[in-house]
Amino acid sequence: MVHAWSIRNVIAPGMLALGVLAALVGSRSGARAEPSLASIVPGYDISWPQCGKAYPTGPVAFAVIGINNGRPYTANPCFIDQYRWASRLEKNPAVYVNVDFPKPGRREALSGPYGTCTEEDDWCRAYNYGYGISREAVGRATFIGLRPSIWWLDVETNNYWTSDTMYNAQVVRGTIDYFKERKLTVGVYGTPRQWRIIAGDYAPGLPVWTAGAQGIEGAAARCGDPDYAFAGGRVHMVQYYDFGFDTNFVCPDSDLLKQLRIPEPAARQGPPGRSRSPSGKELPFWSVVPFLSN
C-alpha cells in the first residue's frame, strides 16, 4: 500500500508495502506430479498501484484487495476489476482499509455516533472520523454486493497522525466499533513499532497481521514470538517479501487456516522457483522503511 502523509512531529515519510496471506495446498496421488502439502501457493494484495498493470500470475491461493486509493474516504479506481479477479480464487476475498487521523477541516469528522463536534474537539472528531472510515468502505462494498471475509485495518505511520497516541487510538477505536456492531471480522495490519508510535498501549485484542519478516523461515519464526504481536492480539499472519511481491505466511495455529479451508502440512517449504530469503525487485511506488522490520 502507498501512503500520502507522514506521522506529524514523529517520523519522516516512508512507504510500507502491504502484502497478504499465504496458503497451503494438498497433494493427490496419481501419475501427474502434484504440489505436495509442504508447497506454499502464495496470496497477494493488490490495489491502486496495480491499476493498468498485470496482476500476479502463476498459482495464487487468494488475494486481499485495497478498497481505498491510499487514504481513507478515497476509492481505488480498479477495485471492482481487482475484486472480480480475486473472486476467481475464493468466494469472498478479504479487503484492507486505510486508516489515519482527520486533518483540520475534514467534514467527515464533524458528525457521527459521538455527536456533533466542534472543529476544536479532536476527541469527538477522531471517533466520528474513524467510525466513518469503516462505514464508507463497508457501504461501498455492500452497494456492489460484496461481503469480504475479513476487513484488515492498515494502521501505518506513513499516513497522517497526531503525536498524541490517545487521540490516534480514538480513531482506530471508532473504525473497530463499526465492524463489531455489525459482527464483521476485523483485524489490524502493521508492526509493533508502528502501533506503539501511533496508538500507544491501546489493545483492542484483534487478529494481528504483522510485517517485516525476512524470507519464509523468518516469517514462520514470528508466529509464536510475542515480540511481533501488538494491539493486544495474537499473530495470525506474517508478511515477507519474495519475488517482487509481498507474500504472507499463515501461522499454524491461526483460525484463518480453518476459515480458508487450508490443510496444514507437517513441514513447509517454498514452492519450486520461490525463495527462502528476500529476493526480486521492489514494486513501483513501493519501498520498505528499514525500521519497520523490528
One Martini backbone bead per residue (centre of mass of N, CA, C, O) as a GRO file, in nm:
protein
  294
    1MET     BB    1   0.100   0.033   0.015
    2VAL     BB    2   0.022   0.380  -0.026
    3HIS     BB    3   0.131   0.693   0.109
    4ALA     BB    4   0.098   1.051   0.180
    5TRP     BB    5   0.163   1.068   0.491
    6SER     BB    6   0.306   1.165   0.787
    7ILE     BB    7   0.385   1.171   1.095
    8ARG     BB    8   0.335   1.405   1.329
    9ASN     BB    9   0.629   1.485   1.494
   10VAL     BB   10   0.782   1.182   1.449
   11ILE     BB   11   0.809   1.100   1.127
   12ALA     BB   12   0.925   1.019   0.842
   13PRO     BB   13   0.875   0.948   0.538
   14GLY     BB   14   0.713   0.650   0.398
   15MET     BB   15   0.695   0.301   0.285
   16LEU     BB   16   0.456   0.024   0.304
   17ALA     BB   17   0.409  -0.270   0.195
   18LEU     BB   18   0.132  -0.462   0.121
   19GLY     BB   19   0.044  -0.778   0.207
   20VAL     BB   20  -0.037  -1.129   0.206
   21LEU     BB   21  -0.139  -1.421   0.226
   22ALA     BB   22  -0.072  -1.766   0.277
   23ALA     BB   23  -0.108  -2.088   0.132
   24LEU     BB   24  -0.216  -2.428   0.120
   25VAL     BB   25  -0.154  -2.742  -0.043
   26GLY     BB   26  -0.241  -3.036  -0.173
   27SER     BB   27  -0.219  -3.386  -0.244
   28ARG     BB   28  -0.209  -3.629  -0.512
   29SER     BB   29  -0.244  -3.924  -0.635
   30GLY     BB   30  -0.052  -4.008  -0.932
   31ALA     BB   31   0.093  -3.949  -1.231
   32ARG     BB   32   0.085  -3.667  -1.166
   33ALA     BB   33   0.241  -3.397  -1.058
   34GLU     BB   34   0.197  -3.265  -0.735
   35PRO     BB   35   0.160  -3.071  -0.492
   36SER     BB   36   0.260  -3.052  -0.188
   37LEU     BB   37   0.186  -2.979   0.138
   38ALA     BB   38   0.460  -2.798   0.151
   39SER     BB   39   0.344  -2.613  -0.037
   40ILE     BB   40   0.325  -2.268  -0.147
   41VAL     BB   41   0.056  -2.067  -0.216
   42PRO     BB   42   0.023  -1.756  -0.292
   43GLY     BB   43  -0.066  -1.446  -0.166
   44TYR     BB   44  -0.217  -1.123  -0.244
   45ASP     BB   45  -0.190  -0.773  -0.289
   46ILE     BB   46  -0.410  -0.528  -0.435
   47SER     BB   47  -0.422  -0.201  -0.600
   48TRP     BB   48  -0.374   0.103  -0.736
   49PRO     BB   49  -0.076   0.035  -0.837
   50GLN     BB   50  -0.212  -0.197  -1.042
   51CYS     BB   51  -0.324  -0.019  -1.236
   52GLY     BB   52  -0.266  -0.135  -1.559
   53LYS     BB   53  -0.152  -0.401  -1.449
   54ALA     BB   54  -0.035  -0.690  -1.374
   55TYR     BB   55  -0.122  -0.958  -1.223
   56PRO     BB   56  -0.067  -1.214  -1.060
   57THR     BB   57   0.095  -1.509  -1.137
   58GLY     BB   58   0.013  -1.812  -1.120
   59PRO     BB   59  -0.016  -1.942  -0.830
   60VAL     BB   60  -0.318  -1.853  -0.645
   61ALA     BB   61  -0.497  -1.856  -0.352
   62PHE     BB   62  -0.525  -1.539  -0.282
   63ALA     BB   63  -0.674  -1.211  -0.199
   64VAL     BB   64  -0.615  -0.864  -0.121
   65ILE     BB   65  -0.812  -0.565  -0.138
   66GLY     BB   66  -0.794  -0.234  -0.201
   67ILE     BB   67  -1.042   0.021  -0.147
   68ASN     BB   68  -0.834   0.238  -0.160
   69ASN     BB   69  -0.626   0.536  -0.260
   70GLY     BB   70  -0.433   0.539   0.025
   71ARG     BB   71  -0.695   0.669   0.162
   72PRO     BB   72  -0.938   0.770   0.322
   73TYR     BB   73  -1.224   0.832   0.135
   74THR     BB   74  -1.124   0.655  -0.103
   75ALA     BB   75  -1.093   0.516  -0.441
   76ASN     BB   76  -1.027   0.242  -0.604
   77PRO     BB   77  -1.047   0.234  -0.949
   78CYS     BB   78  -0.992  -0.108  -0.953
   79PHE     BB   79  -1.161  -0.275  -0.754
   80ILE     BB   80  -1.365  -0.443  -0.918
   81ASP     BB   81  -1.161  -0.590  -1.096
   82GLN     BB   82  -0.989  -0.707  -0.864
   83TYR     BB   83  -1.217  -0.859  -0.718
   84ARG     BB   84  -1.288  -1.040  -0.952
   85TRP     BB   85  -1.019  -1.180  -0.962
   86ALA     BB   86  -1.023  -1.286  -0.664
   87SER     BB   87  -1.300  -1.452  -0.697
   88ARG     BB   88  -1.156  -1.695  -0.845
   89LEU     BB   89  -1.017  -1.799  -0.564
   90GLU     BB   90  -1.263  -1.689  -0.389
   91LYS     BB   91  -1.560  -1.593  -0.260
   92ASN     BB   92  -1.449  -1.377  -0.011
   93PRO     BB   93  -1.249  -1.152  -0.024
   94ALA     BB   94  -1.037  -0.954   0.117
   95VAL     BB   95  -0.995  -0.633   0.288
   96TYR     BB   96  -0.842  -0.309   0.285
   97VAL     BB   97  -0.800  -0.023   0.518
   98ASN     BB   98  -0.743   0.297   0.555
   99VAL     BB   99  -0.580   0.483   0.827
  100ASP     BB  100  -0.645   0.803   0.996
  101PHE     BB  101  -0.622   1.135   1.077
  102PRO     BB  102  -0.793   1.425   1.098
  103LYS     BB  103  -0.785   1.689   0.939
  104PRO     BB  104  -0.842   1.992   0.913
  105GLY     BB  105  -1.176   2.018   0.778
  106ARG     BB  106  -1.307   1.745   0.811
  107ARG     BB  107  -1.636   1.660   0.769
  108GLU     BB  108  -1.646   1.357   0.867
  109ALA     BB  109  -1.581   1.451   1.185
  110LEU     BB  110  -1.847   1.633   1.278
  111SER     BB  111  -2.024   1.363   1.249
  112GLY     BB  112  -2.190   1.111   1.462
  113PRO     BB  113  -2.199   0.891   1.728
  114TYR     BB  114  -2.058   1.123   1.913
  115GLY     BB  115  -2.164   1.364   1.749
  116THR     BB  116  -2.138   1.705   1.747
  117CYS     BB  117  -1.859   1.883   1.635
  118THR     BB  118  -1.602   2.068   1.685
  119GLU     BB  119  -1.303   2.164   1.554
  120GLU     BB  120  -1.160   2.144   1.855
  121ASP     BB  121  -1.278   1.841   1.894
  122ASP     BB  122  -1.077   1.572   1.862
  123TRP     BB  123  -1.220   1.341   2.007
  124CYS     BB  124  -1.479   1.350   1.845
  125ARG     BB  125  -1.357   1.348   1.559
  126ALA     BB  126  -1.204   1.081   1.573
  127TYR     BB  127  -1.442   0.888   1.603
  128ASN     BB  128  -1.614   0.971   1.361
  129TYR     BB  129  -1.396   0.921   1.149
  130GLY     BB  130  -1.345   0.621   1.201
  131TYR     BB  131  -1.634   0.523   1.166
  132GLY     BB  132  -1.657   0.638   0.871
  133ILE     BB  133  -1.447   0.467   0.733
  134SER     BB  134  -1.607   0.202   0.759
  135ARG     BB  135  -1.880   0.290   0.646
  136GLU     BB  136  -1.779   0.364   0.362
  137ALA     BB  137  -1.652   0.091   0.282
  138VAL     BB  138  -1.893  -0.097   0.336
  139GLY     BB  139  -2.102   0.055   0.166
  140ARG     BB  140  -1.956   0.015  -0.104
  141ALA     BB  141  -1.951  -0.294  -0.102
  142THR     BB  142  -2.257  -0.343  -0.063
  143PHE     BB  143  -2.362  -0.197  -0.321
  144ILE     BB  144  -2.196  -0.435  -0.500
  145GLY     BB  145  -2.230  -0.719  -0.333
  146LEU     BB  146  -2.015  -0.729  -0.092
  147ARG     BB  147  -1.851  -0.982   0.147
  148PRO     BB  148  -1.599  -0.986   0.319
  149SER     BB  149  -1.423  -1.194   0.528
  150ILE     BB  150  -1.207  -0.957   0.575
  151TRP     BB  151  -1.102  -0.669   0.772
  152TRP     BB  152  -0.824  -0.461   0.721
  153LEU     BB  153  -0.631  -0.245   0.921
  154ASP     BB  154  -0.426   0.018   0.814
  155VAL     BB  155  -0.162   0.088   1.050
  156GLU     BB  156   0.040   0.362   0.958
  157THR     BB  157   0.293   0.613   0.961
  158ASN     BB  158   0.239   0.733   0.656
  159ASN     BB  159   0.013   0.855   0.768
  160TYR     BB  160  -0.198   1.070   0.930
  161TRP     BB  161  -0.085   1.195   1.251
  162THR     BB  162  -0.051   1.239   1.566
  163SER     BB  163   0.141   1.271   1.875
  164ASP     BB  164  -0.127   1.146   2.007
  165THR     BB  165  -0.219   0.831   2.099
  166MET     BB  166  -0.509   0.869   2.209
  167TYR     BB  167  -0.629   1.001   1.950
  168ASN     BB  168  -0.555   0.779   1.755
  169ALA     BB  169  -0.709   0.550   1.903
  170GLN     BB  170  -0.989   0.675   1.857
  171VAL     BB  171  -1.003   0.611   1.562
  172VAL     BB  172  -0.967   0.305   1.577
  173ARG     BB  173  -1.212   0.257   1.757
  174GLY     BB  174  -1.421   0.349   1.553
  175THR     BB  175  -1.362   0.139   1.332
  176ILE     BB  176  -1.415  -0.114   1.506
  177ASP     BB  177  -1.707  -0.062   1.605
  178TYR     BB  178  -1.848  -0.093   1.338
  179PHE     BB  179  -1.779  -0.394   1.295
  180LYS     BB  180  -1.891  -0.505   1.563
  181GLU     BB  181  -2.188  -0.418   1.527
  182ARG     BB  182  -2.186  -0.617   1.248
  183LYS     BB  183  -2.016  -0.876   1.275
  184LEU     BB  184  -1.729  -0.816   1.155
  185THR     BB  185  -1.431  -0.913   1.047
  186VAL     BB  186  -1.135  -0.791   1.225
  187GLY     BB  187  -0.808  -0.644   1.164
  188VAL     BB  188  -0.450  -0.582   1.199
  189TYR     BB  189  -0.198  -0.381   1.039
  190GLY     BB  190   0.166  -0.406   1.100
  191THR     BB  191   0.367  -0.299   1.375
  192PRO     BB  192   0.481  -0.257   1.682
  193ARG     BB  193   0.613   0.019   1.634
  194GLN     BB  194   0.382   0.163   1.495
  195TRP     BB  195   0.168   0.123   1.711
  196ARG     BB  196   0.312   0.278   1.936
  197ILE     BB  197   0.327   0.549   1.786
  198ILE     BB  198   0.016   0.574   1.740
  199ALA     BB  199  -0.149   0.393   1.998
  200GLY     BB  200   0.025   0.266   2.201
  201ASP     BB  201  -0.166   0.078   2.453
  202TYR     BB  202  -0.374  -0.003   2.267
  203ALA     BB  203  -0.599  -0.312   2.315
  204PRO     BB  204  -0.832  -0.480   2.119
  205GLY     BB  205  -0.763  -0.791   2.036
  206LEU     BB  206  -0.686  -0.853   1.744
  207PRO     BB  207  -0.595  -0.971   1.471
  208VAL     BB  208  -0.261  -1.021   1.344
  209TRP     BB  209  -0.066  -0.843   1.091
  210THR     BB  210   0.268  -0.885   1.035
  211ALA     BB  211   0.568  -0.715   0.948
  212GLY     BB  212   0.918  -0.769   0.815
  213ALA     BB  213   1.015  -1.025   0.713
  214GLN     BB  214   1.278  -1.275   0.628
  215GLY     BB  215   1.139  -1.485   0.484
  216ILE     BB  216   0.987  -1.780   0.560
  217GLU     BB  217   1.143  -1.848   0.821
  218GLY     BB  218   1.104  -1.572   0.955
  219ALA     BB  219   0.797  -1.583   0.952
  220ALA     BB  220   0.751  -1.842   1.117
  221ALA     BB  221   0.903  -1.737   1.378
  222ARG     BB  222   0.676  -1.509   1.449
  223CYS     BB  223   0.422  -1.657   1.542
  224GLY     BB  224   0.540  -1.732   1.856
  225ASP     BB  225   0.627  -1.421   1.886
  226PRO     BB  226   0.547  -1.157   2.097
  227ASP     BB  227   0.729  -0.929   1.963
  228TYR     BB  228   0.513  -0.930   1.695
  229ALA     BB  229   0.298  -0.834   1.859
  230PHE     BB  230  -0.015  -0.640   1.887
  231ALA     BB  231  -0.295  -0.489   2.024
  232GLY     BB  232  -0.356  -0.757   2.203
  233GLY     BB  233  -0.274  -0.969   1.993
  234ARG     BB  234  -0.242  -1.233   1.763
  235VAL     BB  235  -0.056  -1.396   1.542
  236HIS     BB  236  -0.164  -1.496   1.204
  237MET     BB  237   0.036  -1.318   1.024
  238VAL     BB  238   0.321  -1.299   0.791
  239GLN     BB  239   0.531  -1.081   0.632
  240TYR     BB  240   0.700  -1.124   0.313
  241TYR     BB  241   0.955  -1.096   0.072
  242ASP     BB  242   0.886  -1.208  -0.279
  243PHE     BB  243   0.932  -1.181  -0.604
  244GLY     BB  244   0.805  -0.869  -0.604
  245PHE     BB  245   0.635  -0.956  -0.349
  246ASP     BB  246   0.405  -0.975  -0.105
  247THR     BB  247   0.410  -1.223   0.143
  248ASN     BB  248   0.237  -1.487   0.336
  249PHE     BB  249   0.219  -1.636   0.661
  250VAL     BB  250   0.036  -1.886   0.803
  251CYS     BB  251  -0.036  -1.975   1.101
  252PRO     BB  252  -0.090  -2.284   1.241
  253ASP     BB  253  -0.299  -2.152   1.481
  254SER     BB  254  -0.490  -2.028   1.284
  255ASP     BB  255  -0.819  -1.965   1.194
  256LEU     BB  256  -0.767  -1.919   0.887
  257LEU     BB  257  -0.724  -2.210   0.804
  258LYS     BB  258  -1.025  -2.281   0.843
  259GLN     BB  259  -1.159  -2.054   0.680
  260LEU     BB  260  -0.980  -2.139   0.410
  261ARG     BB  261  -0.932  -2.444   0.394
  262ILE     BB  262  -0.630  -2.520   0.494
  263PRO     BB  263  -0.388  -2.726   0.494
  264GLU     BB  264  -0.157  -2.869   0.735
  265PRO     BB  265   0.160  -2.922   0.738
  266ALA     BB  266   0.447  -3.048   0.880
  267ALA     BB  267   0.601  -2.899   0.642
  268ARG     BB  268   0.766  -2.610   0.503
  269GLN     BB  269   0.790  -2.497   0.163
  270GLY     BB  270   0.880  -2.367  -0.107
  271PRO     BB  271   0.811  -2.339  -0.408
  272PRO     BB  272   0.915  -2.368  -0.704
  273GLY     BB  273   1.123  -2.078  -0.747
  274ARG     BB  274   1.126  -2.001  -0.455
  275SER     BB  275   1.211  -1.838  -0.163
  276ARG     BB  276   1.393  -1.799   0.169
  277SER     BB  277   1.454  -1.505   0.070
  278PRO     BB  278   1.511  -1.213  -0.028
  279SER     BB  279   1.367  -1.102  -0.343
  280GLY     BB  280   1.375  -0.911  -0.594
  281LYS     BB  281   1.180  -0.640  -0.684
  282GLU     BB  282   1.051  -0.358  -0.629
  283LEU     BB  283   0.777  -0.204  -0.652
  284PRO     BB  284   0.624   0.035  -0.777
  285PHE     BB  285   0.600   0.283  -0.516
  286TRP     BB  286   0.768   0.087  -0.336
  287SER     BB  287   0.889   0.098   0.008
  288VAL     BB  288   1.098   0.010   0.280
  289VAL     BB  289   1.116   0.063   0.610
  290PRO     BB  290   1.362  -0.049   0.804
  291PHE     BB  291   1.229  -0.030   1.103
  292LEU     BB  292   0.979  -0.229   1.047
  293SER     BB  293   1.178  -0.491   1.111
  294ASN     BB  294   1.164  -0.533   1.440
   0.00000   0.00000   0.00000
